[in-house]
């Protein structure tokens, strides 16, 4: 759902990378939502749907590719660094505050899956942020089974990188639908719904998602604990979206994290849905209406 009214943008990070994306204006001095994707995702993978709906409801949107992915700069390519991505949200807030169409006192940040954890961390310290939406958020590296078993490979990879050899890559999802349906592929997200989301989503000719992630990304992921910041988000309003049948993120840990959050907070619990369903279809409609209601409550005059 690309909008007829969006423009390409770019902004600098504190470490002088250029991140690129789209800005969706919504009138003069409007509130704004800043969005970036989860683990290896590109902005073309459904984020335009969210931005267009926000725009139609009177909320400007800034959507960008995470560093090392898509149209944005950064190396190593395909490396997910949640700690740097959190910092990039702060720089996105700084950038969007300079735009004449935006009311800098009404900024929300939005994240999903891995970036859902990023927004929890960013909102815990940056009071320029006036609302936060964490959709099916990653909240704890310690809750991901099997990661610690990769440590011998990770350490060996770090040694090779130190000697000047490019770091090892893994696949994000299964190579084929049959492998995904079997659920036994040696990849980060072996389930069928992950395969369908990443491989079968329509990105267009200018953005081709690649089934790659660095091994060092998983080293960073296992040390990342966004839930540790949850009690510090208040008084910024929080909406957390949790999918009952999420197999990519451990739901009991998400629920425990939400319970620890202080008011004001809201929970959208999507019964009978998996990790990737909130992006499209009927589940998207339920999801986006709840998100718009939340934004109207906390960002509209």
C-alpha positions in Angstrom: 0.0 0.0 0.0 2.4 2.7 -1.2 1.2 6.2 -0.6 1.0 8.7 -3.5 2.4 11.3 -1.1 5.7 10.3 0.3 9.3 11.4 -0.4 12.7 9.8 -0.1 14.7 11.0 2.9 18.1 10.4 4.4 19.7 11.3 7.7 23.0 10.9 9.5 23.6 8.9 12.6 26.0 10.0 15.4 28.7 7.7 13.8 28.2 9.3 10.4 26.3 6.6 8.6 23.5 7.6 6.2 20.2 5.9 6.8 17.6 6.1 4.1 13.9 5.8 3.9 10.6 7.6 3.3 8.7 10.4 4.8 4.9 10.5 4.7 3.6 14.0 5.4 0.2 14.5 7.0 -0.3 18.3 7.0 1.2 21.2 8.8 2.7 20.5 12.3 1.3 17.0 12.5 2.3 14.3 15.0 4.7 11.8 13.6 5.5 8.1 13.9 9.0 6.7 13.4 9.2 3.1 12.1 11.9 0.6 11.4 11.8 -3.1 10.8 12.7 -6.2 12.8 15.4 -8.8 12.3 16.8 -8.3 8.7 13.5 -6.9 7.5 13.3 -4.1 4.8 10.9 -1.2 4.9 9.2 -2.5 1.8 8.1 -5.6 3.7 4.7 -4.2 5.0 6.0 -1.1 6.8 4.5 1.1 3.9 1.1 -0.3 4.9 1.4 1.0 8.4 2.8 4.3 7.3 0.1 4.9 4.8 -2.6 4.2 7.3 -1.0 6.5 9.9 -0.8 9.2 7.2 -4.4 8.8 6.3 -5.4 9.3 9.9 -3.3 12.5 10.2 0.0 11.1 11.5 3.1 11.7 9.5 5.4 8.8 9.3 9.2 8.4 8.9 10.2 4.9 7.8 13.8 3.8 7.3 15.9 0.8 6.7 18.1 -0.3 9.5 21.9 0.2 9.2 23.6 -2.6 7.2 20.3 -3.4 5.4 18.4 -2.2 2.4 18.9 1.3 1.2 20.9 2.3 4.3 24.6 2.4 4.7 26.7 0.4 7.1 29.0 -2.6 7.3 29.3 -5.4 7.7 26.2 -5.9 5.5 23.6 -8.2 7.0 24.7 -7.5 10.6 22.0 -6.8 13.1 23.3 -4.7 16.0 20.4 -3.9 18.3 22.5 -1.6 20.4 23.4 0.6 17.4 19.8 0.4 16.1 18.6 1.9 19.4 20.9 4.8 18.9 19.6 5.2 15.4 16.1 5.8 16.8 17.5 8.7 18.8 19.0 10.1 15.6 15.8 9.6 13.7 14.0 11.6 16.4 16.6 14.4 16.0 16.1 14.4 12.2 12.4 14.3 12.1 12.3 17.2 14.6 13.8 19.4 12.0 11.1 18.9 9.4 8.7 21.8 9.0 5.7 19.5 8.7 6.2 17.9 12.1 5.3 18.9 15.6 8.4 18.0 17.5 6.4 17.7 20.7 4.3 14.9 19.3 6.7 12.1 18.3 6.0 8.3 18.6 8.3 5.5 17.8 7.2 2.1 16.4 9.1 -1.2 16.3 8.2 -4.7 15.5 9.9 -8.0 16.5 13.5 -7.2 17.0 13.0 -3.5 16.6 10.1 -3.8 19.1 12.7 -4.4 21.7 14.7 -1.4 20.3 11.9 1.0 20.9 11.5 -0.2 24.5 15.1 0.8 25.1 15.0 4.1 23.2 11.8 5.3 24.9 13.2 4.5 28.4 15.7 7.3 28.2 14.6 9.8 25.4 11.8 12.0 26.7 11.4 13.6 23.3 9.4 10.4 22.5 5.8 10.9 23.6 4.4 7.4 22.8 5.8 4.0 21.9 4.3 1.0 20.1 6.1 -2.3 20.5 4.6 -4.9 18.2 5.3 -8.6 18.8 8.6 -7.4 20.5 11.8 -9.2 21.1 12.3 -8.7 24.8 15.1 -11.1 26.0 18.1 -12.7 24.3 18.2 -15.1 27.3 14.8 -16.5 26.3 16.0 -17.7 22.8 16.8 -21.4 23.1 20.0 -22.8 21.7 22.0 -19.6 21.1 24.6 -20.3 23.8 25.4 -23.5 21.9 26.7 -21.4 19.0 29.4 -19.8 21.2 32.3 -22.0 19.9 31.4 -21.1 16.3 31.0 -17.4 17.3 34.4 -17.2 19.0 36.1 -19.0 16.1 34.4 -16.5 13.7 35.6 -13.6 15.8 39.1 -14.9 15.5 38.9 -15.1 11.7 37.4 -11.6 11.6 40.3 -10.2 13.7 42.7 -11.7 11.1 40.9 -9.9 8.3 38.6 -12.6 7.0 34.9 -11.6 6.4 32.6 -12.9 9.1 30.5 -16.0 8.6 26.9 -15.7 7.4 23.8 -17.8 8.3 20.4 -18.0 6.6 17.5 -16.3 8.3 14.8 -18.7 7.1 14.7 -22.0 5.3 15.9 -22.2 1.7 12.7 -23.8 0.4 9.1 -24.0 1.4 9.4 -27.7 1.9 12.2 -27.2 4.3 10.2 -24.6 6.2 7.2 -26.9 6.4 9.4 -29.6 7.8 10.7 -27.1 10.4 14.1 -28.6 10.6 16.2 -26.2 8.6 19.5 -24.9 10.2 18.6 -21.2 10.2 17.5 -18.5 12.6 13.8 -18.7 12.0 12.9 -22.2 10.7 9.1 -22.0 10.8 6.9 -21.8 7.8 5.3 -18.5 8.7 8.8 -16.9 8.7 9.6 -18.3 5.3 6.4 -17.0 3.8 6.8 -13.5 5.4 10.3 -12.9 4.2 10.5 -14.8 0.9 6.9 -14.2 -0.4 6.4 -10.6 0.6 6.3 -8.2 -2.4 9.2 -5.8 -2.1 9.3 -4.5 -5.6 12.3 -4.2 -8.0 14.3 -1.7 -5.9 14.5 -3.7 -2.7 15.4 -7.3 -2.8 15.5 -9.0 0.6 18.4 -11.4 1.0 18.4 -14.5 3.2 21.5 -13.6 5.1 22.5 -12.6 8.6 26.0 -12.5 10.1 26.9 -15.0 12.8 28.0 -12.1 15.0 24.4 -10.8 14.9 23.4 -13.7 17.1 26.2 -13.0 19.5 24.8 -9.4 19.9 21.2 -10.8 20.1 22.0 -13.2 23.0 23.3 -10.3 25.1 20.4 -8.0 24.4 17.7 -7.7 27.1 15.2 -5.0 26.2 13.0 -6.1 29.1 15.5 -4.7 31.5 14.4 -1.2 30.5 10.6 -1.7 30.7 10.1 0.0 34.1 11.9 3.1 32.9 9.5 3.9 30.0 6.8 5.5 32.2 5.6 8.2 32.0 5.7 7.7 28.3 2.6 5.8 27.1 3.3 2.3 25.9 1.2 0.0 23.6 2.5 -3.6 23.4 1.0 -5.9 20.8 1.4 -9.6 21.6 0.4 -12.5 19.3 -1.0 -15.5 21.3 0.6 -18.2 19.0 4.0 -16.4 18.4 6.7 -19.0 17.8 9.5 -16.5 17.0 9.3 -14.7 20.4 8.6 -16.4 23.7 5.1 -15.1 24.7 5.3 -15.8 28.5 8.4 -13.5 28.6 6.6 -10.9 26.7 3.6 -11.0 29.1 5.9 -10.9 32.1 7.6 -7.8 30.6 4.3 -6.1 30.0 3.2 -6.8 33.6 6.4 -5.1 34.8 5.8 -2.0 32.7 4.4 1.0 34.6 1.3 3.0 33.6 0.3 4.4 31.3 0.3 1.2 29.3 -2.0 -0.8 27.0 -2.0 -4.4 25.7 -3.4 -5.6 22.5 -3.5 -9.4 22.8 -4.2 -11.0 19.4 -5.7 -14.4 20.1 -5.0 -17.3 17.7 -2.4 -15.4 15.7 1.3 -15.9 15.0 4.3 -13.6 14.9 3.9 -12.5 11.3 0.1 -12.1 11.0 -0.2 -8.5 12.4 1.4 -7.2 9.2 -1.4 -8.1 6.8 -4.9 -9.3 6.3 -7.7 -9.3 8.8 -5.2 -9.3 11.7 -3.6 -6.2 10.3 -6.9 -4.4 10.4 -7.5 -5.2 14.0 -4.0 -4.3 14.8 -3.9 -1.0 13.0 -7.2 0.2 14.4 -5.9 -0.4 18.0 -2.7 1.4 17.1 -4.5 4.4 15.7 -6.8 4.6 18.7 -3.7 4.6 21.0 -2.0 7.4 18.9 -5.1 9.5 18.8 -5.3 9.3 22.6 -1.7 10.2 23.3 -0.6 12.4 20.3 -3.6 14.2 19.0 -4.5 17.7 20.3 
